[in-house]
Amino acid sequence: MSLYDKMTTAWANRDGQAYLDLHHEDFQMTWHSTGRVSKKGDTSAEQMSAIMGLSTIRNRRCIFESDDIIVQHMFADYENGTKDATLHVTLKKDGLLWRTETGVTAVKTQT
């Protein structure tokens, strides 16, 4: 099973521990919206499971995966009615998720 498939399975099952286990000890995620950098140890398995429940992910797709990188795109619907399109680019190290950068675009909802 590819790392992308393991990642999406853990997310679909809201298994925070399985998801975090796919991250390298030196994992960092850069949020383009704020410039903030999150690290693996910043979030517990319980917190990750809760985060997974905050949105509904639609049309998730792997654009490209190799031994070095995963590029994925998805739409997220949130309980407050907002919707985002998100692009994640993740470098791999030792077969694990190592460096992620995201770009998020708000999707206007029809009223």
GUFI-70957 format. One line per 8 residues: their letters; for each residue x, y, z of C-alpha. Coordinates in pm, 1 decimal, decimal comma. Example, Ala and Ser with C-alpha at 12.3 -4.5 7.8 and 13.67 -1.06 7.14 Angstrom:
AS> 1230,0/-450,0/780,0 ~ 1367,0/-106,0/714,0
END
This chain:
MSLYDKMT> 0,0/0,0/0,0 ~ 137,0/344,4/-89,9 ~ 204,4/603,7/177,6 ~ -75,0/815,4/28,4 ~ -319,4/523,7/63,4 ~ -210,9/461,8/423,7 ~ -256,7/830,3/498,7 ~ -604,7/852,2/348,6
TAWANRDG> -712,7/527,4/516,5 ~ -602,6/657,1/857,0 ~ -787,3/984,3/791,6 ~ -1105,5/807,7/675,7 ~ -1096,7/593,0/990,2 ~ -1022,8/900,4/1205,9 ~ -729,6/709,5/1348,8 ~ -505,1/984,8/1479,8
QAYLDLHH> -235,4/746,2/1600,7 ~ -211,0/561,4/1268,1 ~ -191,6/897,6/1090,1 ~ 83,6/1032,1/1316,9 ~ 276,9/705,6/1280,5 ~ 318,2/792,3/910,6 ~ 509,6/1110,0/1002,0 ~ 888,1/1126,8/1037,4
EDFQMTWH> 1013,4/1234,1/1381,1 ~ 1143,5/1556,5/1219,2 ~ 811,4/1628,8/1041,5 ~ 723,0/1993,8/982,3 ~ 420,6/2149,3/813,3 ~ 431,8/2508,3/688,1 ~ 97,5/2688,7/670,4 ~ 109,1/2936,4/382,4
STGRVSKK> -181,5/3135,9/526,2 ~ 14,0/3233,1/838,4 ~ 371,6/3114,0/791,9 ~ 330,6/2904,0/1105,8 ~ 529,6/2580,3/1124,9 ~ 374,6/2279,0/1301,2 ~ 583,5/1984,6/1417,8 ~ 490,1/1621,8/1477,6
GDTSAEQM> 502,2/1656,1/1855,6 ~ 264,7/1955,0/1855,2 ~ -42,9/1730,9/1822,9 ~ -141,3/1420,9/2021,5 ~ -321,1/1124,2/1865,6 ~ -640,2/1229,9/2044,5 ~ -611,8/1585,9/1913,9 ~ -545,6/1455,8/1561,7
SAIMGLST> -855,4/1234,2/1575,8 ~ -1060,5/1536,6/1684,6 ~ -917,3/1746,9/1399,4 ~ -1012,8/1472,0/1154,8 ~ -1374,0/1504,2/1268,1 ~ -1395,8/1880,2/1207,0 ~ -1437,9/1858,1/830,4 ~ -1571,9/1642,6/553,0
IRNRRCIF> -1310,1/1575,1/285,6 ~ -1437,6/1548,0/-72,0 ~ -1275,8/1464,8/-402,8 ~ -939,4/1383,9/-246,0 ~ -690,4/1281,5/-511,6 ~ -327,2/1201,3/-539,3 ~ -182,3/1409,5/-819,9 ~ 161,1/1249,9/-793,4
ESDDIIVQ> 351,1/1016,2/-562,5 ~ 708,1/889,6/-583,3 ~ 966,7/771,5/-332,0 ~ 1043,0/1138,5/-262,2 ~ 715,8/1333,9/-273,7 ~ 335,4/1328,4/-253,4 ~ 120,6/1597,5/-415,9 ~ -248,0/1584,4/-327,0
HMFADYEN> -557,5/1800,5/-368,9 ~ -886,7/1794,4/-181,1 ~ -1193,8/1993,5/-86,1 ~ -1292,1/2033,9/279,3 ~ -1638,9/2124,7/406,0 ~ -1658,3/2257,7/761,7 ~ -1947,6/2258,8/1008,0 ~ -1968,9/2639,5/996,1
GTKDATLH> -2047,8/2623,0/623,0 ~ -1709,6/2727,5/487,5 ~ -1546,3/2526,7/213,4 ~ -1180,5/2517,6/109,6 ~ -977,2/2374,7/-174,8 ~ -640,5/2256,3/-43,2 ~ -317,2/2156,5/-214,7 ~ -63,4/1963,4/-3,7
VTLKKDGL> 292,7/1899,9/-116,8 ~ 481,6/1660,9/110,8 ~ 842,9/1555,0/87,0 ~ 924,0/1206,8/217,3 ~ 1218,0/1094,7/427,9 ~ 1285,6/733,1/524,9 ~ 951,0/636,5/369,1 ~ 756,2/874,7/594,7
LWRTETGV> 593,3/1217,3/565,1 ~ 868,8/1471,8/636,3 ~ 797,9/1827,5/509,7 ~ 453,1/1952,8/410,6 ~ 345,3/2284,6/267,1 ~ -16,0/2371,7/202,7 ~ -202,6/2622,5/-3,7 ~ -568,8/2683,8/72,8
TAVKTQT> -828,6/2868,5/-133,4 ~ -1170,6/2951,0/7,5 ~ -1448,9/2820,2/-215,1 ~ -1755,0/3042,7/-229,6 ~ -2079,8/2868,0/-150,4 ~ -2394,5/2917,0/-352,8 ~ -2688,9/3066,7/-161,9
END
